[in-house]
């Protein structure tokens, strides 16, 4: 897949996120849980890192981690971020459940 090149600038108060976890999970005890996206067990809120915000966004800042209600994000597009391909999604402002300054531990996030 070809990645979008150039800087993405959201409009208004829109939020773009990356690093959402849809892969398999490994528990602290080492148990591997296959990816559940699209199945009943996969219907859950997910954490993502804020990639970019619009000029009027006041609730979150870039590089914060946000927990988003299940399904309240768009399909991802691949973006070339200084030579690193990232999947970026837009989330709904009203679907943000929690905000964290640090990457949450023991949750399904890509490494």
TORTORNU-783484 format. One line per 8 residues: number of its first residue (from 1); their letters; for each residue x, y, z of N, C-alpha, C. Coordinates in Angstrom, 2 decimals, always signed. Example, Ala and Ser with C-alpha at 12.3 -4.5 7.8 and 13.67 -1.06 7.14 Angstrom:
BEGIN
1 = as = +13.19 -5.69 +7.80 +12.30 -4.50 +7.80 +13.20 -3.30 +7.80 ~ +12.85 -2.25 +7.08 +13.67 -1.06 +7.14 +12.90 +0.03 +7.87
This chain:
BEGIN
1 = xxxxxxxx = +0.85 -1.17 +0.00 +0.00 +0.00 +0.00 +0.90 +1.24 +0.00 ~ +0.51 +2.22 -0.78 +1.25 +3.48 -0.80 +0.80 +4.36 +0.35 ~ +1.76 +4.97 +1.01 +1.46 +5.84 +2.14 +1.25 +7.27 +1.66 ~ +0.35 +7.98 +2.34 +0.14 +9.39 +2.08 +1.39 +10.12 +2.54 ~ +1.91 +11.00 +1.69 +3.10 +11.76 +2.06 +2.71 +13.19 +2.34 ~ +3.49 +13.86 +3.15 +3.20 +15.24 +3.51 +2.58 +15.30 +4.89 ~ +2.41 +16.49 +5.38 +1.89 +16.70 +6.73 +0.36 +16.70 +6.71 ~ -0.24 +15.97 +7.64 -1.68 +15.99 +7.80 -2.05 +17.06 +8.82
9 = xxxxxxxx = -2.96 +17.94 +8.45 -3.39 +19.00 +9.35 -4.90 +18.90 +9.50 ~ -5.38 +18.42 +10.66 -6.82 +18.33 +10.88 -7.45 +19.72 +10.92 ~ -8.71 +19.80 +10.55 -9.43 +21.07 +10.61 -10.22 +21.16 +11.91 ~ -10.62 +22.36 +12.26 -11.45 +22.66 +13.44 -10.91 +21.96 +14.68 ~ -11.77 +21.16 +15.36 -11.34 +20.50 +16.59 -11.13 +18.99 +16.38 ~ -10.86 +18.59 +15.16 -10.70 +17.18 +14.85 -9.43 +16.60 +15.48 ~ -9.46 +15.28 +15.72 -8.34 +14.58 +16.35 -7.95 +13.39 +15.48 ~ -6.67 +13.26 +15.18 -6.14 +12.10 +14.47 -5.30 +11.29 +15.46
17 = xxxxxxxx = -5.47 +9.96 +15.45 -4.69 +9.12 +16.36 -3.98 +8.02 +15.58 ~ -3.01 +7.44 +16.23 -2.25 +6.32 +15.68 -1.99 +5.33 +16.82 ~ -1.32 +4.26 +16.52 -0.93 +3.25 +17.52 -2.11 +2.60 +18.22 ~ -3.24 +2.43 +17.52 -4.35 +1.66 +18.10 -4.01 +0.18 +17.98 ~ -4.35 -0.58 +18.99 -4.01 -1.99 +19.00 -5.15 -2.88 +18.55 ~ -4.96 -3.59 +17.46 -5.93 -4.56 +16.96 -5.32 -5.95 +16.87 ~ -4.06 -6.07 +17.28 -3.35 -7.33 +17.15 -3.66 -8.26 +18.32 ~ -2.98 -9.39 +18.33 -3.14 -10.31 +19.46 -2.59 -9.68 +20.73
25 = xxxxxxxx = -3.12 -10.12 +21.86 -2.70 -9.62 +23.16 -1.89 -10.70 +23.87 ~ -0.95 -10.26 +24.68 -0.20 -11.17 +25.54 -0.39 -10.68 +26.97 ~ -0.94 -11.54 +27.82 -1.17 -11.14 +29.21 +0.15 -11.10 +29.97 ~ +0.11 -10.53 +31.17 +1.31 -10.47 +32.00 +1.85 -11.86 +32.31 ~ +0.98 -12.87 +32.32 +1.40 -14.25 +32.59 +1.93 -14.95 +31.33 ~ +1.87 -14.25 +30.18 +2.40 -14.83 +28.95 +1.38 -15.56 +28.10 ~ +0.11 -15.47 +28.44 -0.94 -16.13 +27.66 -1.23 -15.28 +26.42 ~ -1.23 -15.92 +25.24 -1.49 -15.22 +23.98 -2.97 -15.29 +23.66
33 = xxxxxxxx = -3.59 -14.14 +23.46 -5.00 -14.05 +23.10 -5.07 -13.54 +21.66 ~ -5.58 -14.36 +20.73 -5.64 -13.94 +19.32 -6.43 -12.64 +19.15 ~ -6.13 -11.90 +18.08 -6.86 -10.67 +17.79 -8.35 -10.94 +17.71 ~ -9.16 -10.09 +18.32 -10.60 -10.30 +18.39 -11.39 -9.24 +17.62 ~ -10.70 -8.41 +16.83 -11.40 -7.35 +16.13 -12.45 -7.95 +15.19 ~ -13.66 -7.41 +15.22 -14.73 -7.91 +14.38 -15.53 -9.03 +15.03 ~ -15.13 -9.48 +16.21 -15.86 -10.51 +16.93 -16.43 -9.88 +18.21 ~ -17.35 -10.58 +18.84 -17.98 -10.04 +20.05 -16.94 -9.68 +21.10
41 = xxxxxxxx = -15.93 -10.53 +21.30 -14.90 -10.25 +22.32 -14.06 -9.03 +21.96 ~ -14.05 -8.64 +20.68 -13.25 -7.50 +20.25 -13.98 -6.17 +20.36 ~ -15.24 -6.22 +20.80 -16.01 -4.98 +20.95 -15.66 -4.38 +22.30 ~ -14.72 -3.44 +22.26 -14.23 -2.82 +23.49 -13.59 -1.48 +23.15 ~ -13.49 -0.60 +24.11 -12.77 +0.65 +23.87 -11.30 +0.35 +23.57 ~ -10.64 +1.24 +22.85 -9.23 +1.03 +22.52 -8.44 +2.31 +22.77 ~ -7.19 +2.13 +23.17 -6.27 +3.25 +23.37 -5.60 +3.60 +22.05 ~ -5.30 +4.87 +21.87 -4.54 +5.35 +20.73 -3.77 +6.58 +21.13
49 = xxxxxxxx = -2.68 +6.85 +20.40 -1.85 +8.03 +20.68 -2.27 +9.15 +19.74 ~ -2.45 +10.36 +20.30 -2.84 +11.51 +19.50 -1.70 +11.87 +18.55 ~ -1.99 +11.86 +17.27 -1.01 +12.12 +16.22 -1.04 +13.59 +15.80 ~ -2.25 +14.15 +15.68 -2.40 +15.56 +15.28 -3.76 +16.05 +15.74 ~ -3.85 +17.35 +15.98 -5.12 +17.96 +16.39 -5.38 +19.21 +15.56 ~ -6.66 +19.52 +15.43 -7.04 +20.74 +14.73 -6.75 +21.97 +15.57 ~ -6.76 +23.15 +14.95 -6.38 +24.39 +15.64 -7.30 +24.81 +16.78 ~ -8.54 +24.31 +16.81 -9.44 +24.71 +17.89 -9.62 +23.61 +18.94
57 = xxxxxxxx = -8.88 +22.53 +18.84 -9.00 +21.43 +19.81 -8.39 +21.84 +21.14 ~ -9.15 +21.75 +22.22 -8.68 +22.18 +23.55 -8.63 +21.04 +24.56 ~ -9.21 +19.88 +24.24 -9.32 +18.80 +25.22 -8.10 +17.88 +25.30 ~ -7.40 +17.71 +24.19 -6.23 +16.81 +24.16 -5.08 +17.49 +23.44 ~ -3.88 +16.95 +23.64 -2.71 +17.47 +22.95 -1.99 +16.32 +22.25 ~ -1.14 +16.66 +21.32 -0.37 +15.67 +20.56 +0.49 +14.86 +21.52 ~ +0.58 +13.56 +21.27 +1.34 +12.56 +22.03 +0.65 +12.09 +23.31 ~ -0.51 +12.62 +23.66 -1.27 +12.05 +24.77 -1.91 +10.75 +24.28
65 = xxxxxxxx = -2.26 +9.88 +25.21 -2.95 +8.64 +24.90 -4.41 +8.82 +25.28 ~ -5.34 +8.40 +24.40 -6.76 +8.53 +24.69 -7.45 +7.17 +24.54 ~ -8.42 +6.94 +25.40 -9.24 +5.73 +25.31 -10.52 +6.13 +24.60 ~ -10.83 +5.41 +23.50 -11.94 +5.77 +22.63 -13.00 +4.67 +22.66 ~ -14.27 +5.07 +22.75 -15.37 +4.10 +22.71 -15.25 +3.23 +21.47 ~ -15.67 +1.97 +21.60 -15.56 +1.04 +20.48 -16.27 +1.56 +19.22 ~ -15.58 +1.48 +18.11 -16.15 +1.81 +16.81 -16.30 +3.29 +16.52 ~ -15.81 +4.15 +17.38 -15.98 +5.59 +17.19 -14.74 +6.20 +16.55
73 = xxxxxxxx = -14.15 +5.46 +15.61 -12.99 +5.90 +14.85 -13.20 +5.53 +13.39 ~ -12.49 +6.19 +12.51 -12.61 +5.89 +11.09 -11.67 +4.74 +10.71 ~ -11.83 +4.26 +9.51 -10.86 +3.31 +8.99 -9.54 +4.04 +8.87 ~ -8.47 +3.30 +8.94 -7.16 +3.93 +8.92 -6.63 +4.20 +7.53 ~ -5.81 +5.23 +7.44 -5.04 +5.47 +6.22 -3.57 +5.41 +6.60 ~ -2.75 +4.94 +5.69 -1.32 +4.83 +5.96 -0.65 +6.14 +5.59 ~ +0.15 +6.64 +6.52 +0.83 +7.93 +6.35 +2.33 +7.72 +6.52 ~ +3.12 +8.37 +5.67 +4.58 +8.34 +5.82 +4.95 +9.46 +6.79
81 = xxxxxxxx = +5.35 +9.07 +7.99 +5.72 +10.02 +9.04 +7.24 +10.00 +9.20 ~ +7.92 +10.85 +8.43 +9.39 +10.92 +8.44 +10.03 +9.56 +8.22 ~ +9.55 +8.84 +7.21 +10.12 +7.55 +6.85 +9.52 +6.36 +7.57 ~ +8.62 +6.60 +8.52 +7.94 +5.52 +9.24 +6.48 +5.50 +8.80 ~ +6.01 +4.33 +8.33 +4.61 +4.23 +7.94 +3.74 +4.01 +9.16 ~ +2.73 +4.85 +9.32 +1.80 +4.75 +10.45 +0.37 +4.71 +9.91 ~ -0.50 +4.01 +10.62 -1.91 +4.01 +10.29 -2.57 +5.08 +11.17 ~ -3.24 +6.03 +10.54 -3.84 +7.16 +11.23 -5.36 +7.08 +11.08
89 = xxxxxxxx = -6.07 +7.36 +12.17 -7.53 +7.35 +12.19 -8.05 +8.63 +12.82 ~ -9.24 +9.06 +12.42 -9.91 +10.18 +13.07 -10.86 +9.62 +14.10 ~ -10.91 +10.24 +15.29 -11.85 +9.81 +16.33 -12.84 +10.92 +16.61 ~ -13.99 +10.51 +17.13 -15.01 +11.48 +17.49 -14.68 +12.08 +18.86 ~ -14.74 +13.38 +18.97 -14.43 +14.06 +20.24 -15.29 +13.56 +21.38 ~ -16.56 +13.30 +21.11 -17.48 +12.88 +22.17 -17.27 +11.44 +22.60 ~ -16.42 +10.70 +21.89 -16.18 +9.28 +22.20 -14.94 +9.06 +23.06 ~ -14.29 +10.13 +23.48 -13.08 +9.99 +24.31 -13.51 +9.73 +25.75
97 = xxxxxxxx = -13.03 +8.60 +26.30 -13.39 +8.21 +27.66 -12.35 +8.64 +28.68 ~ -11.07 +8.50 +28.36 -9.98 +8.82 +29.27 -8.82 +9.41 +28.50 ~ -7.96 +10.16 +29.20 -6.75 +10.73 +28.62 -5.60 +10.41 +29.56 ~ -4.44 +10.03 +28.98 -3.26 +9.72 +29.78 -2.02 +10.36 +29.15 ~ -1.13 +10.84 +29.99 +0.12 +11.41 +29.49 +1.11 +10.32 +29.07 ~ +0.93 +9.12 +29.62 +1.86 +8.02 +29.35 +1.14 +6.87 +28.66 ~ +1.91 +6.06 +27.96 +1.37 +4.88 +27.30 +0.83 +3.93 +28.36 ~ -0.46 +3.58 +28.31 -1.03 +2.68 +29.30 -0.35 +1.30 +29.24
105 = xxxxxxx = -0.21 +0.69 +30.40 +0.44 -0.63 +30.47 -0.63 -1.72 +30.49 ~ -0.22 -2.91 +30.06 -1.07 -4.10 +30.09 -2.37 -3.92 +29.30 ~ -2.28 -3.19 +28.18 -3.42 -3.11 +27.27 -2.92 -3.45 +25.88 ~ -3.83 -3.74 +24.99 -3.49 -4.16 +23.64 -3.01 -2.98 +22.80 ~ -1.70 -2.78 +22.76 -1.09 -1.72 +21.96 +0.07 -2.28 +21.18 ~ +0.31 -1.78 +19.98 +1.48 -2.26 +19.25 +2.76 -1.85 +19.97 ~ +3.77 -2.66 +19.87 +5.05 -2.38 +20.54 +5.96 -1.51 +19.69
